[in-house]
C-alpha cells in the first residue's frame, strides 16, 4: 500500500483529495480519490491489479456517491463479494454491474452480494453481460421492484418456461424495463427463437401492478421485428406499454 493511501485511510477519509484521475492508470494517481464529501463516480475495472488492490485495502464503508461502475467480474472472488457486502456506500444513485464485459456465466456467485446492495441504489441498477436464470431473474426483479428504472443489457435470459413471480411484484414502481442487447444473435436470438422473451412477458403479465406500472420496454439491438414484440406484449396485456428501439439516457 502506498504512503499516500495509508495517510488518507488513517485519517478516515476526512480530507478532500484532488479531482479524479485516469481510471486505467490508478497506480500513478493513487487508486481512487476518496473524500468524505460526496464524489461523483467510482470506476472499478477488475482486470487491473491496482483496482483489485484497492478493493482489498478498504477497511471502512466508502462515502456516498452518484455512480459506481464495476467492470469485468472474475468468476469467483471473495474479496469482491466482501466489498459489496461490507464496504459499498450507503447511498449510490446509479450502479453499473459488469458493464463492458463479455458474457459471464457465473451470476449465481454474485447474486447474493448484488441483492445485498440493491436497497442502497436509489436511482437505477444496471445489470450487464450475464446469463440470467429464471430463479435469478425473479430475485433481481422482485428485490428492485420499487425502482422506476431497471436495466438488463446484453444479458442472456434462460427462460425455458415463464417465471412465476406469485405476488412478489405487488406494489411495483418499475416504469422502464431496458432489455437492450438481450436477444441478439449472441444472447438468445429472439428474432428466430422468441420463446425466452415471450416467457418473460407472460410471467410479468401475471402481476396486475406490473402491467399498470410499466410504461416503456427498451429493445435496442434485440433484432426482433416490431410486429413480433407488439404482438407478444398485446397478447399478454401490455397494450399501453411503449416499445423503444433508441438509446436511452438515464444520467
Long-range contacts (C-beta under 8 A, 24 or more apart in sequence): 1-53, 1-57, 2-30, 4-30, 5-30, 5-31, 5-57, 8-34, 9-57, 9-59, 12-36, 12-60, 13-60, 13-63, 24-48, 26-50, 26-51, 26-54, 31-57, 34-62, 34-63, 35-63, 36-63, 37-63, 38-63, 38-64, 38-65, 38-66, 39-63, 39-65, 39-66, 40-65, 40-66, 40-67, 41-65, 41-66, 41-67, 41-68, 41-69, 42-67, 42-68, 42-69, 43-68, 43-69, 43-71, 44-68, 44-69, 44-70, 44-71, 45-71, 45-72, 45-100, 46-70, 46-71, 46-72, 46-73, 46-74, 46-77, 46-80, 47-71, 47-72, 52-77, 52-79, 55-79, 55-80, 55-83, 58-83, 58-87, 60-87, 61-86, 61-87, 61-88, 61-89, 61-90, 62-87, 62-88, 62-89, 63-89, 64-89, 64-90, 64-91, 64-92, 65-89, 65-92, 65-93, 66-92, 66-93, 66-94, 66-251, 67-92, 67-93, 67-94, 67-95, 67-96, 67-251, 68-92, 68-94, 68-95, 68-96, 69-96, 69-99, 70-95, 70-96, 70-97, 70-98, 70-99, 71-96, 71-98, 71-99, 71-100, 71-101, 72-98, 72-100, 72-101, 73-98, 73-101, 73-104, 73-106, 73-110, 75-104, 75-106, 75-109, 76-106, 76-109, 80-110, 80-113, 81-109, 81-110, 81-112, 81-113, 84-110, 84-113, 84-114, 84-116, 84-117, 85-113, 85-116, 85-117, 88-117, 88-120, 89-120, 90-120, 91-120, 91-122, 92-117, 92-120, 92-121, 92-122, 93-121, 93-122, 93-123, 93-124, 93-251, 94-121, 94-123, 94-124, 94-126, 94-250, 94-251, 95-121, 95-124, 95-125, 95-126, 96-126, 96-128, 97-125, 97-126, 97-127, 97-128, 98-127, 98-128, 98-129, 98-130, 99-126, 99-128, 99-129, 100-128, 100-129, 101-128, 101-129, 102-129, 103-129, 103-130, 103-131, 103-154, 103-156, 103-186, 103-187, 104-129, 104-130, 104-131, 105-130, 105-131, 107-131, 107-132, 107-133, 107-136, 108-133, 108-136, 111-136, 111-139, 111-140, 114-140, 115-139, 115-140, 115-143, 118-143, 118-144, 121-147, 123-147, 123-149, 123-250, 123-251, 124-148, 124-149, 124-150, 124-151, 124-250, 124-251, 125-150, 125-151, 126-151, 126-153, 126-178, 127-151, 127-152, 127-153, 127-155, 128-152, 128-153, 128-154, 128-155, 129-153, 129-154, 129-155, 130-155, 130-156, 131-155, 131-156, 131-158, 132-156, 132-157, 132-158, 133-158, 134-158, 134-159, 134-160, 134-161, 134-163, 137-163, 137-200, 138-163, 138-164, 138-165, 138-168, 141-165, 141-169, 141-174, 142-168, 142-169, 144-174, 145-169, 145-171, 145-172, 145-173, 145-174, 146-171, 146-172, 146-173, 147-173, 147-174, 148-173, 148-174, 148-175, 148-176, 149-174, 149-175, 149-176, 149-178, 149-250, 150-174, 150-176, 150-177, 150-178, 151-178, 151-180, 151-250, 152-177, 152-178, 152-179, 152-182, 153-178, 153-179, 153-180, 153-181, 153-182, 154-180, 154-181, 154-182, 154-187, 155-179, 155-181, 155-182, 155-187, 156-182, 156-186, 156-187, 156-188, 157-182, 157-188, 157-196, 157-197, 157-200, 158-196, 159-195, 159-196, 159-199, 159-200, 159-203, 160-195, 160-199, 161-199, 162-199, 162-200, 162-202, 162-203, 163-199, 163-200, 163-203, 163-204, 164-203, 164-206, 165-203, 165-204, 165-206, 165-207, 165-210, 167-207, 169-204, 169-207, 169-209, 169-210, 170-207, 170-209, 171-209, 172-207, 172-209, 172-210, 172-213, 173-213, 174-210, 174-213, 174-214, 175-213, 175-214, 175-215, 175-216, 176-214, 176-215, 176-216, 176-217, 176-218, 176-248, 177-214, 177-216, 177-217, 177-218, 178-217, 178-218, 178-248, 179-217, 179-218, 179-219, 179-222, 180-218, 180-219, 180-220, 180-221, 180-222, 180-247, 180-248, 181-220, 181-221, 181-222, 182-222, 183-219, 183-222, 183-223, 183-224, 184-221, 184-222, 184-223, 185-223, 189-223, 190-222, 190-223, 190-224, 190-228, 191-222, 191-223, 191-224, 191-225, 191-228, 194-224, 194-228, 194-232, 197-222, 197-224, 197-229, 197-232, 198-232, 201-232, 201-233, 201-236, 201-238, 202-236, 204-236, 205-236, 205-237, 205-238, 211-237, 211-238, 214-238, 214-241, 215-240, 215-241, 215-242, 216-241, 216-242, 216-243, 216-244, 217-241, 217-242, 217-243, 217-244, 218-244, 218-245, 218-246, 218-248, 219-243, 219-244, 219-245, 220-244, 220-245, 220-246, 220-247, 220-248
